[in-house]
Amino acid sequence: MFVAEDSLRIRIVEMVKANEGAMADVLCERDVPVKMRDGTVLSCDVWRPKSGEKVPALLQRQPYDKRLAQAYVYAHPAWYARQGYGVVVQDSRGRGSSEGDFYPLRGDGKDGFDTIAWCAEQPWCSGKVASFGFSLPGLNQLLAAAEKPPALVTAIPGFYPQGMYDGLTHVGGAFGLAAVLDWALLLASDAARRANRPDLLEDIRHAAGCGGAAPTLALKDIPFLVEPDLMPFLKDYLEHPSFDAYWQEFEIGERFNQIGVPCLHLSGWYDSFVTQTMHAYERFTSETQSEHRLLVGPWYHIPWTQQVGAVDFGDAARNMADEYQLAWLDAWTKGRREALDALPRVKVFVTGSNTWHDADHWPLPGVTTQTWYLHSAGRANSLSGNGVLNLEEPGAIEPADYFFYNPTAPVQSIGGHSCCYPEAAPMGPMDQRNVEVRNDVLIYSSPPLEQSVWVAGIVKAHLFAASSARDTDWVVKLCDVSPDGRSLNIQEGVIRARFRNGFDQPSLIEPDSIYEYTIEVGACCHRFEAGHRIRLQVTSSNFPGIDRNPNTGGPIGMEAPFEWIPASQTVFHDATHPSSVSLPIMPT
């Protein structure tokens, strides 16, 4: 037993085994070996009907313990078996009881192809195979589908990024600290067991909780991030801060047109990968001929429940993924389209109004872009400031706003789109007033809205800004302010200044020179009700959601805190420098 999470995992596994005796109609075969083309044997659990009928295979490949089958969001495999499916859950290469060395997504396309072929050859299988799974198992499905396995008829990727760089290990060029550390904690127990290194686990627990070492050390000094014997890929991630050739191996990228199977895409508005998933969905529907559908709830990465952060979105926001998946699977593996044809092609939850909206397309038909401009009398700092957000273009002369960014005293992450443990970096919508009282946070608020404003799509901010540093970060957060003053975060984005021209084109800035920055704040579908205000926060840190920029311009993650320097930041919003936020507006 290595960490507390292992204790919970073992208890759940024991509960599952205890209940198997009651599953008289379901057969479970554990640790079934499947040989890959290079001779490596991967291990599967197989759940299927005892009736002996030939059924479609439903495959999930994942590095998070096949004994759990991601049932913390999906129905138990026995439920799908009772619906007439043979559920195959496989430990990824080098994880759990599978042989080989684990490197996230490396070789998952080929391993997925080989496993799909194995499923189709089983005497219980009808010859048709579908795949499902969320997060990395969402992406590895698409990598396998790009290999064109003949038996694969559909995939259901959920809550997935388009690769390992933007949106997963990095956000806007900044290192996704909380998500990477917490994800590493999830992987660490099995990695330490296989490497026979239990001595590292205390450091892992300490750092992955973003306590102790994580806030006070440079990234290079967090022990397990650079420990070659445990998870060597983490060291590789640190050594490739730019989107260079290294990352291409894991990207869907140019593989979109190689994925010909129909897909049901799942996501949540507070998922860490929602913007990536929505971009991918747009590409699939525009670049491929196969059928694609979309379901997006108000959920964050884990779990998919109506209670998200500080908000209860109501009974309508319950997890309905299994019902949707079953209708989709029955249509593509059994030819039963009645249930699927009764469902919309696009079903998205509208936060704010807390209702579902059905459509034929995403982006939603009728959406237009509206530009809201930043204004102030020269002091937009904190809730005590005079920042304004409205539709009026700025005047010829309008005073800029200033603040200091000190990397040793960063703005805290309160809510948002991190992953996956709220104890480390709180997730979801939360009241922002604890950070909005800080003078290093600029606040731009609209007047109370006379009528509701429905934002549906990708929000982008355009900042004209200068820094005394050679590199820094610009963080933008979109918030909904209710009449009682509560400020709930809707989306947030960041750009690391050196990556302003592209994640593959790092270039330091000239101190005190004005640059235009485009910041992808992210995807949302939110209705600002009448009487509420639209708010934009602008600052330079969001810790521990992202790592702190030390402002030095040096190698990312390699400098100790005593080398970090504060920066004087300036945000311009005059006629020559019209800082703004672009909102995709849906008619109400």
C-alpha positions, 0 to 999 in steps of 0.5 A: 500500500503506497498512498491513501488513494490506493487504500480507497482503490483497494476498497472499491475493488473489494466491493466490486468483487463482493458484488460479482456473485450477484451478477448471475447474468454477467460473466467477468474474466480477469487478467485476460492476456492480449499480445501486441505486435511486438510481443508485449502482453497487455492485460484486460478484464472482460465483462460479457453476458453469460447467455453465450450470444455474440455481442459487440465489443466495447473497449476502454484502454486506460492507465488508471487501473482496469479494475475500476473501469472509470466507473467513477463517471460511467456505469459499471461494466456489468451494466453495459454487459446487461445491455448486450455488450462485451466490455473489455477494459485494458491496462495501458502498456506499463500500467497495472498488470500489463507488461512494458514501459509506460509513456503516456500515449506513446504507441497507443495508436498501435496498441489500440489497433491490435487490441481492437483486432483481438476483440473482433476475433473473440468467439463471443464478439459479433465482429463489431468493436466500439471504444469509450473512455474519457481524458487520456483514454478519450484521446487514445481512442482517436489515435487508435481510430486514425490507424483505421482498424477494420473492426472499429465502427465507432468511438466515444471520446470524452473530456479529451485534449487534442494532444499532450501540450496545449490544454494538458501539460501547458496552458497558453504556454504556461506550465499546467502545474496543478493538473500535471502534479495531481495527474502524476500523483494518480500515476505515482503509486503504480510507477513507484511499485514497478520501479521499486521506489517507495521512498519517493512517495512522500515527496510525491504526496507533498508536491502533488498536493501543491503544498510545501515544496510546490509553492517554494521550489523551482519546477526543476527542484520538485523531486519527482518531476525530474526523477528518471526512474519513476516517470521519465516523461515528466522530465521530458515535458519540462525540457520541451517548454515550446511546442516543438517536434517532440509533441507531434507524436501525441497530437491528433493534429493532421490525423483528423481526416484519417479518423473515419468512424462516427464519434459521440463527443462528451465534455463539461463546461468546467473541464480542463480540456473543454476548449480543446474538445470543442475545437476538435468537434468543429474540425471533425464536423467540417473536415470529415464525412462521418456523423458526429454528435456532442453532449456538454454538461456543466461538469468538471473533469471529475466527477460529472455531477450537478454540484460543480464548485460552489454551484448546484446546477439542479436536477437537470444537470445530472450525469446522462452520459450512459443513456446517451452512450447506449443510444449511440452504441445501439445505433452503430453496433446493432443497427437500432437507431430509434433512440438515437434519432430521437436525440439532438445532434448537439445538446449543451447545458446553458449555465446561468439559466441552468437549462439544456439547449438542443441544436443541429450544429456547433457553433450554435446557429445565429452566433455573432461576435460582439466586442466589449472594451476595457475602460478606466480612469487610470485605476482599475485595481481591485473592487475599489477601482474604476474599471468599466467594460462596455460596448463603447470604443475607447477615446483617443486619450484614456489613462492606462492601468498599472499593477505590480506582479510579484511571483513570490506572492501570486494570485491564488487559483480560486475555481476554474478549469484545473484537474483533478483534486480541488484540495490542490487547485479548486475547480468549477465556479467559485466566488472570486471576491477573495482575489478581486480585492487584490490591487494586482488584479484589474477589474473591468465590470459592465453596468447591470445588464438591461436584458440577458446576454447569452455567450456561446462559443470561444471567448477571446481577449485582446490586450495591449500591454507592456511589462518591465520584464523580458517575459511575463504572463497575462491572465484573463478571467471572465466572470458573472456578477450577480446583484448581491455582488457574488462574482462567479468565474465562467472561463479563464485563459493565459498567454506567456509573453514569449509565446505571443507569436505561437507556442512554437515561436518563443521570443522574449519581449522588450521591457516597457514596449507595448505588445498586442496579446491575443488570449484564448479565454476559452469555450463556454455557454453561459447566460448572463441574466438581466441585472447581472454584470459581465466582468473581466479580470486581468492579472499575471498569475493564477497559482497553482493552476499554472506555474508562476512566471519568474519574469526573468526571461530565463529557461522555464522552470529552471530558476530558483525563487531568489532569482525571480524578480517583480514586474511592473505591468501596464494595460492600455485601453485607448483608441490606439490600443483598444484592449477588449474581449470578444464574446460570441453572442447567441440571440436570446 
